[in-house]
Amino acid sequence: MKRGLFCLVTFALLTSIGCTPAQRDPDAIRHDTAKATTEVAKDAKAVVRGVEDSLKNKGTTDSKSALDINKASPEQLEALPGITTGQAHRIVAGRPYASTDALVKRHLVPKAEYDRIAGKIEAD
């Protein structure tokens, strides 16, 4: 994140310098640079807060929209991203599940696919 912020500030400074008409007062340049740096820092902090909020909410599920892997039909399971017909039938055959991560533990779904559907499923 710091690397990205550094690149953004550097880009802003280079753009500012490259678009500057003839000679400018060094104090005015320092003032403009400080102002641009402050704005970039505020924007970067807002981005970081947004990413943190997104990561915090990633694991939460809405019970109204989550699909119960212990009750879903194979067709409903196939509607999940990345779940094949074979996987759906193996999931149904392996019921019941105490938790959704049992799909990975039992090698029914690869970890990468599980990560994509984890917020869309539950095990009641």
C-alpha positions as CSV (number, residue, x, y, z in Angstrom):
1,M,0.0,0.0,0.0
2,K,2.9,2.4,0.8
3,R,4.4,1.6,-2.5
4,G,1.2,2.4,-4.3
5,L,0.9,5.7,-2.4
6,F,4.5,6.5,-3.2
7,C,4.0,5.9,-6.9
8,L,0.8,8.0,-6.9
9,V,2.5,10.9,-5.2
10,T,5.5,10.6,-7.5
11,F,3.1,10.6,-10.5
12,A,1.3,13.6,-9.2
13,L,4.5,15.5,-8.7
14,L,5.9,14.6,-12.1
15,T,2.6,15.6,-13.8
16,S,2.7,18.8,-11.9
17,I,6.2,19.6,-12.9
18,G,5.7,18.5,-16.5
19,C,2.6,20.7,-17.0
20,T,4.1,23.8,-15.4
21,P,4.6,26.8,-17.6
22,A,7.9,28.6,-17.5
23,Q,9.7,29.5,-14.3
24,R,7.7,29.4,-11.1
25,D,8.4,30.6,-7.7
26,P,9.9,27.7,-5.6
27,D,7.7,28.7,-2.6
28,A,4.6,28.3,-4.8
29,I,5.8,24.9,-6.1
30,R,6.4,23.7,-2.5
31,H,2.9,25.0,-1.5
32,D,1.2,23.2,-4.5
33,T,3.2,20.0,-3.8
34,A,2.2,20.0,-0.1
35,K,-1.4,20.6,-1.1
36,A,-1.4,17.7,-3.6
37,T,0.4,15.4,-1.2
38,T,-2.3,16.1,1.5
39,E,-5.1,15.4,-1.0
40,V,-3.4,12.1,-2.1
41,A,-2.9,11.0,1.5
42,K,-6.6,11.7,2.3
43,D,-7.7,9.7,-0.8
44,A,-5.3,6.8,0.1
45,K,-6.7,6.7,3.6
46,A,-10.2,6.5,2.2
47,V,-9.2,3.6,-0.1
48,V,-7.6,1.8,2.8
49,R,-10.7,2.1,4.9
50,G,-12.8,0.9,2.1
51,V,-10.6,-2.2,1.6
52,E,-10.6,-2.9,5.3
53,D,-14.4,-2.7,5.5
54,S,-14.7,-5.0,2.4
55,L,-12.3,-7.6,4.0
56,K,-14.1,-7.5,7.3
57,N,-17.5,-8.0,5.6
58,K,-16.2,-10.7,3.2
59,G,-17.0,-13.6,5.6
60,T,-20.4,-12.5,6.6
61,T,-23.4,-14.2,5.1
62,D,-27.0,-13.1,4.8
63,S,-29.0,-16.1,6.0
64,K,-31.9,-15.1,3.6
65,S,-29.7,-15.4,0.5
66,A,-27.2,-18.1,1.6
67,L,-27.7,-21.6,0.2
68,D,-27.9,-24.4,2.8
69,I,-25.6,-27.1,1.6
70,N,-27.4,-29.6,3.7
71,K,-30.8,-29.0,2.0
72,A,-30.0,-27.6,-1.5
73,S,-30.7,-29.6,-4.6
74,P,-27.9,-30.5,-7.0
75,E,-29.3,-27.9,-9.4
76,Q,-29.2,-25.2,-6.8
77,L,-25.6,-26.1,-6.0
78,E,-24.6,-26.0,-9.7
79,A,-25.9,-22.4,-9.8
80,L,-23.0,-21.5,-7.5
81,P,-19.9,-20.1,-9.3
82,G,-17.5,-22.9,-10.3
83,I,-19.5,-25.8,-9.0
84,T,-19.8,-28.6,-11.6
85,T,-22.6,-31.2,-11.9
86,G,-20.2,-33.9,-10.4
87,Q,-19.3,-31.7,-7.5
88,A,-22.9,-30.9,-6.8
89,H,-23.8,-34.6,-6.7
90,R,-20.8,-35.4,-4.5
91,I,-21.9,-32.6,-2.1
92,V,-25.4,-34.0,-1.9
93,A,-24.1,-37.6,-1.3
94,G,-21.7,-36.4,1.5
95,R,-24.4,-34.8,3.7
96,P,-24.7,-33.8,6.5
97,Y,-22.1,-31.1,7.0
98,A,-21.4,-29.4,10.3
99,S,-19.8,-26.4,8.6
100,T,-19.3,-25.1,5.1
101,D,-15.5,-25.6,5.2
102,A,-16.1,-29.4,5.4
103,L,-16.4,-29.1,1.6
104,V,-12.7,-28.4,1.4
105,K,-11.7,-30.8,4.2
106,R,-13.5,-33.6,2.4
107,H,-11.9,-32.6,-0.9
108,L,-15.2,-32.0,-2.6
109,V,-14.4,-28.4,-3.6
110,P,-10.9,-26.9,-4.1
111,K,-10.0,-24.1,-1.7
112,A,-10.0,-21.5,-4.5
113,E,-13.6,-22.4,-5.4
114,Y,-14.6,-22.5,-1.8
115,D,-13.3,-19.0,-1.3
116,R,-15.5,-17.8,-4.1
117,I,-18.7,-19.3,-2.7
118,A,-18.1,-19.1,1.0
119,G,-20.3,-16.1,1.5
120,K,-23.1,-17.7,-0.5
121,I,-23.4,-20.9,1.4
122,E,-24.2,-22.1,4.9
123,A,-24.6,-25.4,6.8
124,D,-27.6,-25.5,9.1
